[in-house]
Amino acid sequence: MGTEPGSRNSSPFRLGVLISGSGTNLGSIIDKLHRGPQGIEVAVVISDRPQAYGLKRARKAGIPAVVISPQDFAGRGEHDLAIAAELERRGVELVVLAGYMRVVTPALLERFPKRVINLHPALLPAFPGGSGIEDSLAYGVRITGVTVHFVDEGTDTGPIILQEAVDIAYNDTVESLAARIHEVEHRLLPQAIELITAGRVSFDKDNPRRVLVE
């Protein structure tokens, strides 16, 4: 698993997608990228929750869907090692957290260095954590957005790949704002994946927190 994103050959670039819920962002990946002209294939979908609807989305598309429950392991590290082993077994080159509601540990990150990305419903570094939409509304900001970033050992602290702003209306609710944010997510995440797999994303040698996008 020494392959860097973008170092492609004639075989498809294989993604592993981790989910916890309905899998709408997984659906956008399947619709826009899976086995399309970009040469990208979703090799496996893994969920920590057996009831996640995203598993059905994967199976409907003919993609292997696997449940790896944290309840079967002594701790987070052991759980992530099992996930990493499954990803490696499937030949995954890039790991995509698409609505995955657990913080990944070094046990996974060390097996996929600079090859794990996440989607967040705010303009990081503002409003990290699991309630970015609610926090942006509660704080009263007028602009929020969506961030796609590499994952490091912090909580939503990894280098940023792409961001897009979303205006907040005075009468927005969590539901109305979430609907517009999800529209952006469904576009921005596949875009980031396509850029990475095409070798158009790199790290600044002088500032490893800065990601260069061609």
C-alpha positions in Angstrom: 0.0 0.0 0.0 2.7 2.5 -0.9 0.7 4.0 -3.7 0.3 7.8 -3.4 -2.9 9.4 -4.6 -2.5 10.2 -8.3 0.2 7.6 -9.1 -2.1 5.7 -11.4 -1.7 2.9 -13.8 -4.2 1.2 -16.2 -6.2 -0.3 -13.4 -9.0 1.6 -11.6 -8.2 3.9 -8.7 -9.8 2.1 -5.8 -11.7 4.0 -3.1 -12.8 2.7 0.3 -15.7 4.7 1.7 -16.6 4.7 5.4 -20.1 5.6 6.4 -22.4 5.6 9.5 -25.8 6.6 8.2 -27.9 7.1 5.1 -25.0 7.5 2.7 -26.2 10.4 0.6 -22.6 11.5 0.0 -21.8 7.9 -0.9 -24.6 8.0 -3.4 -23.1 11.1 -5.0 -19.7 9.3 -5.3 -21.4 6.3 -6.9 -23.4 8.4 -9.3 -20.6 10.7 -10.4 -17.4 8.6 -10.1 -17.9 4.8 -9.7 -16.7 3.0 -12.8 -17.0 6.1 -14.8 -14.6 7.7 -17.4 -12.4 9.0 -14.5 -11.1 5.5 -13.9 -12.3 5.4 -10.3 -13.9 2.4 -8.5 -15.5 2.2 -5.1 -13.8 -1.1 -3.9 -15.6 -1.4 -0.6 -18.1 0.5 1.7 -17.6 -0.1 5.4 -20.0 1.0 8.1 -19.7 0.9 11.9 -23.5 0.5 12.1 -25.3 -2.5 10.6 -28.5 -0.5 10.1 -26.9 2.2 8.0 -28.9 2.7 4.9 -25.7 3.5 2.9 -25.0 -0.3 3.0 -28.1 -0.8 0.8 -26.9 1.9 -1.6 -23.6 0.1 -2.0 -25.1 -3.3 -2.5 -27.6 -2.0 -5.0 -24.6 -0.6 -7.0 -22.8 -4.0 -6.8 -20.2 -2.7 -4.3 -19.1 -4.9 -1.4 -20.6 -3.6 1.8 -19.1 -4.6 5.1 -20.1 -4.0 8.7 -17.2 -3.7 11.2 -18.9 -3.0 14.6 -16.9 -1.3 17.3 -18.7 -3.4 19.8 -16.7 -6.4 18.6 -13.4 -4.9 19.7 -11.7 -3.9 23.0 -11.0 -0.3 21.9 -10.9 2.2 19.1 -7.5 1.2 18.0 -8.4 -2.4 17.5 -11.5 -1.4 15.6 -9.5 0.8 13.3 -6.9 -1.9 12.7 -9.7 -4.2 11.5 -11.0 -1.5 9.2 -7.5 -0.9 7.8 -7.0 -4.6 7.2 -10.2 -4.8 5.2 -9.3 -1.7 3.2 -5.9 -3.2 2.4 -7.4 -6.5 1.5 -9.6 -4.7 -1.1 -6.6 -2.8 -2.6 -7.9 0.6 -1.5 -5.7 3.6 -2.4 -7.8 6.4 -0.9 -10.1 6.3 2.1 -13.1 8.6 2.1 -15.0 9.4 5.3 -18.5 10.2 4.0 -20.7 10.7 7.0 -18.6 8.5 9.2 -19.4 9.5 12.8 -16.3 8.2 14.6 -12.9 9.8 15.1 -10.3 7.6 13.4 -7.1 6.8 15.2 -3.5 6.5 14.3 -4.1 2.8 13.9 -5.8 3.6 10.6 -4.0 6.8 9.6 -0.6 5.2 9.8 -1.7 2.5 7.4 -2.9 5.1 4.9 -0.7 8.2 5.4 -2.1 11.3 3.6 -4.7 9.0 2.0 -7.7 9.6 4.3 -10.1 12.5 3.5 -13.2 13.8 5.3 -16.1 16.1 4.6 -17.2 18.7 7.1 -20.3 21.0 7.0 -18.6 24.2 7.9 -15.7 26.4 6.8 -12.9 24.9 8.9 -11.2 25.8 11.1 -14.5 27.4 12.3 -17.0 25.1 13.9 -15.2 21.7 14.0 -16.8 18.6 15.5 -20.1 16.8 15.0 -22.5 19.8 15.1 -21.0 22.3 12.5 -24.4 23.3 11.1 -26.0 23.8 14.5 -23.0 25.7 15.8 -22.9 28.1 12.9 -26.5 29.0 13.3 -26.2 29.4 17.1 -23.2 31.7 16.7 -25.0 33.9 14.2 -22.5 33.9 11.4 -23.8 35.0 8.0 -21.6 32.6 6.0 -20.8 29.0 6.5 -19.9 26.3 4.0 -18.4 22.9 3.3 -14.8 21.7 3.7 -13.0 18.7 2.3 -9.8 18.0 4.1 -7.2 15.4 4.8 -7.6 13.6 8.1 -4.9 13.9 10.8 -5.0 12.9 14.5 -7.0 16.0 15.5 -10.7 16.7 15.2 -11.2 18.3 11.8 -7.7 19.8 11.9 -6.2 18.2 8.8 -4.9 20.2 5.7 -7.8 21.6 3.7 -8.3 20.5 0.1 -11.4 22.4 -1.1 -13.9 24.8 0.5 -17.1 26.4 -0.7 -19.1 29.1 1.1 -22.8 28.9 1.8 -24.8 32.0 2.8 -27.0 31.8 5.9 -30.3 33.5 5.6 -31.9 35.3 8.6 -34.8 32.8 8.7 -32.7 29.7 8.2 -33.4 26.6 10.3 -31.0 23.7 10.9 -33.1 21.8 8.3 -33.1 24.5 5.6 -29.4 25.2 6.0 -28.5 21.5 6.0 -30.4 21.0 2.8 -28.3 23.6 1.0 -25.1 22.4 2.6 -25.8 18.9 1.5 -26.2 20.1 -2.1 -22.7 21.5 -2.0 -21.3 18.4 -0.2 -22.6 16.2 -3.0 -20.7 18.2 -5.5 -17.6 19.1 -3.6 -16.6 15.6 -2.3 -16.6 13.9 -5.7 -14.7 16.9 -7.1 -12.0 16.5 -4.4 -11.7 12.8 -5.0 -11.4 13.3 -8.8 -8.6 15.9 -8.2 -6.7 13.6 -5.9 -6.9 10.5 -8.1 -5.8 12.6 -11.1 -2.6 13.6 -9.3 -3.7 17.3 -9.1 -3.4 17.6 -5.3 0.0 17.9 -3.5 1.4 19.3 -0.3 3.5 22.4 0.0 7.1 21.4 0.9 7.6 24.6 2.9 4.2 24.4 4.7 2.8 20.9 5.1 -0.6 22.3 6.2 -1.0 24.0 2.8 -2.5 21.8 0.0 -1.8 22.8 -3.6 -4.6 22.1 -6.0 -3.8 22.4 -9.8 
